[in-house]
Structure formats: C-alpha cells, structure tokens
Amino acid sequence: MRADPGIVQFVSSTQPQSSTQTTPQPSAPAQAPTPAAARTADSAFIRACRSRPVPHTPVWFMRQAGRALPEYHKVRGGVPMLESCFMPEMVAEITMQPVRRYGVDAAIYFSDIVVPLKAIGVDVEIKPGIGPVIAEPVRTAADLDRLRAPEPEEFAPIAAAVRLLTEELGETPLIGFGGAPFTLASYLIEGGPSKGHERTKAMMYGDPELFTALLDRIADITSGFLLTQIDAGASAIQLFDSWVGAVAPVDYRQYVQPASAKVFAAVASRGVPRIHFGVGTGELLRDLADAGADVVGVDWRVPLDEAARRVGPGKAFQGNLDPATLFAPPAALDAAVQRVLDDAAELPGHVFNLGHGVPPNADPGQLARVVDYVHENTVRS
C-alpha cells in the first residue's frame, strides 16, 4: 500500500558568500563507498546501472520530485525555487514525496542545475514560466572571474539535505545530479533559456578559447557540486545536458565533450554509477557514452535497442517513455510502456524512465500506473 504523502515544517539556511579564488584539486584516489552507498549496492537500481541481474526492472522519473505533485505545492507554498533548494529539510521532504507516493526504485535529489551558480554568488533567478535568468551574462574573458571555485561551506546545505535523505531512504538509492557544462554555459551566455542558442554558438565558433575556458570553469563547479552529494551519501549521479542536442556531433567532440569528460573523471574515484542524459541527442549517444558515462539516458526519439546499437557494448541504458503518453488512456499508456520494455529486452542493464521530465500537469495516478506496470511485468524468477 502506498503511504500518504507527509508534510513537515522548514527553516531556511543562509548562503555564505566568498570572493576567494581557489584552485581545483586533482582527482583523489579510489575511495571506499559511503555507508549510504554501501546500503544501496544491491538495490535493483544500482544493479541495473552496473548491468547486473535484477529482481525487476527499476523505475524512476526525471522531475518526479516537484511540479506534478499536490503535496509539493503545499510544502513549497510561496518559497522561491532557488531559496527552497538551500533549505535542507524542505529539500529532503520534496525528494521523498514521490518515493512514498509511487514506490519508485530511486530518489532524485530535489534541486536545480543552476544551484551551484547561485551558491557561488552568480545573480541568477528562476522566473516562473521562463526558467533561469542570469542578470549579467558571460560575454567576455573578464566575466569568467565571477565563476570561481566554490567554498565548502557554500555547499553545506546540499550536504545536509543529502545526509537527511540517505538516513530516511535506507536501502533506496539517492541519485545526485548536476548540470553539464554546455547547458549551464548556454544559460550564462544567453542570459536565460534560448531556442536557437545563437549567442552560445557564436562564442563557440567565434571565440573558441573563451568558450572552452568557460566550459572548463563550469566543469570544476559542477564537479564540486556532485562530489558534495556523493560524499554525503548519494549512490549515483546524473549529469543533465538539456540543450546539447543543439550541437552537431563534430562540434560536440571538439568543444563540449572534454568538459563533460572532466566532470565524469572528477567523480570516478567515488565509484558510483554515472548517468549521462541529454534531450534530442540521438546523433550524440555514442559521444555521450564516451564522455565517461556508465549509463546512457535516451530520450523518446530513439528506441532503446537502436540506442544500444549506436552506443556499442559495455553500457547500461535509461529511458525512454514519451512523457506525452502519460496523457493517453490507461490501455494506450500500458501499451507504450510495454513497447519500451520490449525494446529494452536484450539490453545488459535497463533503468525505466521517461524520455524527459515529468510534465507539470501530469496525473500522478498515471505515473503510479507506470511504476506498477513495470514492476509487475518484469519480475524475474
């Protein structure tokens, strides 16, 4: 039986600011897993990420914590999005809500990809109906000075929230996440969301030295954000590159992949599964895998068996139900879920997910139906 979503009270955490420039540290040698990660090592989700046999296909949803849940709106109330991300008790409660409601096989840390930028003092605001808006876009080499390495105390609320979560989750894994360098660079250069990414590509082609320096700086910031989550107990991480589908493969390999590879290399010593996901990346799937992912996230445009053919051996896969099918009648939704499972039947490891995030107006009952269908129809003897 599914538990009723709970509501708790919260207090805000302060965000210390610092202007001290620090030098990123080299990757540490391999470390033993945190106690929280060790508890989840035999879970269906972690086993699937490692292409090991599973009792059933694990399932979780991108953006499962948040907009579509009525209990989320009750908890957040009038608290601005980025402010809520620095309130550990609120973050923990929101992250737990879909685990209680749906019985998913993993929790995804509730945050936003621009949180590490906010933590280091970048003037960024998430405007309803628009998305992240940067007050002072990055357009020159001098602008890079605002993107300094984070101080440990600036990520302290993130570590506190992860510790609260891993204690409550027990054997259920927590997925940490961060924004990939290209997507964060796009927000910083454009000043907000963009359909054509004209300014971003203009810098990439016209001033490749500045562009690659920007992505490299972001890679260090994102690495610190992910390491904070892992060291506090996250059992896996996902790197979101929401806008990288706008880049041609040859340009991805030359300008983008090195920074994403730097992020994956920075967390490699922690030994947790690394998931890489982008939207509209059918032509980039092999390149996303080669950046250092253990699990390749696939949107709904490419069937999973075809994605596996493009990537080649040695990787697990995540995906890839079209989010729009959540609005279809139950029988049609079941058929769409089964088609994804059929496409994944020969994969070495499969984590069921949507091909993008949960739409804000999705019916939670439909998501619960998907979880139940996957669990009931993939039981291994």
SVG drawing of the C-alpha trace seen along z (x, -y; Angstrom):
<svg xmlns="http://www.w3.org/2000/svg" viewBox="-8 -42 54 60">
<polyline fill="none" stroke="black" stroke-width="0.4" points="0.0,0.0 1.3,-3.5 1.9,-5.8 0.1,-9.1 2.4,-12.0 3.7,-13.8 4.2,-17.4 6.8,-18.9 7.9,-22.3 11.1,-24.1 13.6,-26.7 15.9,-28.5 19.6,-28.1 21.9,-31.0 24.2,-31.1 27.7,-32.3 29.4,-34.3 33.1,-34.4 35.3,-36.0 38.4,-34.0 39.7,-32.3 40.7,-28.7 42.5,-26.2 40.5,-23.0 42.2,-20.0 43.2,-16.9 41.1,-13.8 41.6,-11.7 42.5,-8.0 39.7,-5.5 37.7,-5.6 35.5,-3.1 31.8,-3.8 30.0,-5.8 27.9,-3.8 24.7,-5.1 26.0,-3.9 27.0,-0.6 23.5,0.0 22.1,-0.5 24.7,1.5 22.3,4.5 19.2,2.5 17.6,3.1 18.5,-0.4 22.3,-0.1 22.4,3.5 20.8,2.3 23.2,-0.6 26.0,1.9 24.4,4.3 23.9,7.0 20.8,9.3 17.8,7.5 14.7,8.8 12.6,6.5 13.3,3.5 13.9,0.5 12.0,-2.7 12.2,-6.3 11.2,-9.6 13.1,-12.7 11.4,-15.6 9.4,-13.1 10.0,-15.4 8.0,-18.5 5.7,-20.2 3.1,-17.5 2.5,-16.6 -0.1,-18.5 1.9,-17.8 4.9,-19.6 2.9,-22.8 1.7,-22.6 5.2,-22.3 6.8,-25.0 4.0,-27.5 5.4,-30.9 9.0,-30.0 11.0,-30.9 12.5,-27.9 16.2,-28.7 15.6,-29.6 13.9,-26.3 17.0,-24.5 19.1,-25.7 16.6,-24.6 17.7,-21.0 14.5,-19.9 12.4,-21.1 14.7,-19.5 14.5,-16.2 10.7,-16.3 10.2,-17.1 12.7,-14.4 10.9,-11.8 7.4,-12.6 7.5,-10.6 9.2,-7.7 6.3,-7.5 3.6,-8.0 4.9,-5.8 7.3,-3.3 10.0,-4.2 13.3,-2.4 15.4,-5.5 15.0,-9.1 16.4,-12.0 17.8,-14.9 15.5,-17.9 17.4,-20.9 18.1,-22.8 21.1,-22.8 21.8,-26.5 22.0,-26.0 25.9,-25.7 26.0,-29.0 23.7,-30.6 25.9,-29.2 29.0,-31.0 27.2,-34.3 26.1,-34.4 23.0,-36.6 20.5,-34.1 16.8,-33.8 14.3,-31.2 11.3,-33.1 8.0,-31.2 7.1,-30.3 10.6,-31.3 13.3,-29.4 16.8,-30.5 17.6,-34.2 21.1,-35.5 21.4,-39.2 24.9,-39.6 25.5,-37.2 29.0,-35.9 30.3,-37.6 34.0,-38.4 37.0,-36.8 36.7,-39.2 33.3,-37.7 34.9,-34.4 36.2,-35.9 32.7,-35.6 32.8,-31.9 35.2,-31.0 35.6,-27.6 33.0,-27.0 33.9,-27.1 32.9,-24.0 30.5,-26.0 28.6,-27.2 27.5,-23.7 26.9,-22.8 23.1,-23.0 23.3,-20.5 25.4,-18.0 23.0,-18.4 20.0,-17.6 21.7,-14.5 22.5,-13.2 18.9,-13.7 17.7,-11.8 20.1,-8.9 19.1,-8.3 15.4,-8.2 15.8,-6.3 17.7,-3.4 18.3,-0.9 16.6,-3.0 19.3,-4.8 19.5,-8.6 20.6,-10.0 22.6,-13.2 22.7,-15.4 24.3,-18.4 24.1,-20.4 26.5,-19.6 28.9,-22.4 27.3,-23.1 23.8,-23.6 25.0,-25.8 27.2,-27.8 24.2,-28.3 22.2,-29.9 25.2,-32.0 25.9,-33.2 22.3,-33.7 21.2,-35.2 18.3,-32.7 16.6,-30.0 17.1,-30.0 15.7,-28.1 18.4,-28.7 21.4,-29.2 22.7,-31.8 25.0,-33.7 26.3,-30.4 27.2,-29.0 28.6,-32.4 31.0,-32.2 31.8,-28.6 32.7,-29.3 34.0,-32.9 35.9,-32.7 36.6,-29.0 39.3,-29.8 36.8,-31.8 34.1,-29.2 36.3,-26.2 37.6,-28.2 34.1,-28.9 33.1,-25.2 36.2,-24.1 35.4,-26.5 31.8,-25.2 33.2,-21.6 35.1,-22.4 32.0,-23.9 29.7,-21.0 32.3,-18.5 32.3,-20.1 28.5,-20.0 28.4,-16.3 31.2,-15.4 29.4,-17.1 26.4,-14.9 28.3,-11.7 30.4,-12.3 27.3,-13.0 25.8,-9.7 24.3,-9.8 24.5,-6.4 24.7,-7.5 24.8,-10.8 23.2,-12.0 24.7,-14.8 21.9,-16.6 22.9,-18.2 19.4,-19.5 20.4,-21.7 23.4,-19.8 21.1,-18.3 21.5,-21.7 25.2,-20.8 26.5,-18.8 28.5,-15.7 31.7,-17.1 31.3,-20.3 30.4,-18.2 33.5,-16.2 35.7,-19.3 34.2,-21.9 31.9,-20.2 32.9,-16.6 36.2,-17.5 34.4,-19.5 31.8,-16.8 34.5,-14.2 36.3,-16.3 33.2,-16.1 32.9,-12.4 36.6,-11.9 36.4,-14.1 33.8,-11.7 35.2,-8.5 37.2,-7.7 34.0,-7.6 32.9,-4.5 29.2,-5.4 27.3,-4.8 27.4,-7.8 24.4,-8.6 24.5,-11.0 21.3,-12.4 20.5,-15.0 17.5,-15.9 17.5,-15.5 20.8,-13.6 20.1,-10.7 23.1,-11.6 25.3,-12.1 24.6,-8.9 28.0,-7.3 29.7,-10.6 27.7,-11.0 28.8,-7.5 32.4,-8.2 32.5,-11.2 32.6,-8.8 29.0,-7.6 28.2,-4.2 24.5,-4.6 23.3,-6.4 20.0,-8.2 17.9,-8.2 15.0,-10.4 11.9,-9.1 13.0,-9.8 15.3,-6.7 14.2,-3.2 16.4,-1.7 17.5,1.2 18.6,-1.2 20.3,-3.4 22.3,-0.3 23.4,0.4 24.6,-3.2 26.5,-3.2 28.0,0.2 28.7,2.7 29.6,2.0 26.9,-0.5 23.6,-0.3 20.7,-2.4 18.0,-4.6 14.6,-5.6 12.6,-6.2 8.8,-6.5 7.5,-9.6 6.1,-11.9 3.1,-12.7 1.9,-9.1 1.0,-10.0 -2.0,-11.8 -3.2,-8.9 -6.0,-6.5 -4.7,-3.7 -4.7,-1.0 -2.7,-3.1 -0.3,-4.0 0.2,-0.4 1.0,0.4 3.5,-2.4 5.3,-1.2 5.3,2.4 6.9,1.2 9.8,-0.4 10.2,2.8 10.2,4.8 12.9,2.5 15.0,3.0 14.6,6.8 18.1,7.5 19.9,4.7 22.6,5.6 21.1,3.1 18.0,1.1 16.5,-1.6 13.0,-2.5 12.4,-6.3 10.6,-8.9 12.4,-10.3 12.4,-13.7 11.0,-15.2 7.5,-14.7 5.2,-17.3 3.9,-19.7 0.2,-18.9 0.7,-15.1 -1.7,-13.0 0.2,-11.4 -2.2,-8.4 -0.7,-7.7 2.8,-7.7 1.8,-5.3 0.3,-3.1 3.6,-3.1 5.6,-2.1 3.1,0.7 3.1,2.0 6.9,2.1 7.3,3.8 4.5,6.4 5.5,7.2 9.3,7.5 9.6,9.8 12.5,12.2 12.1,15.8"/>
</svg>
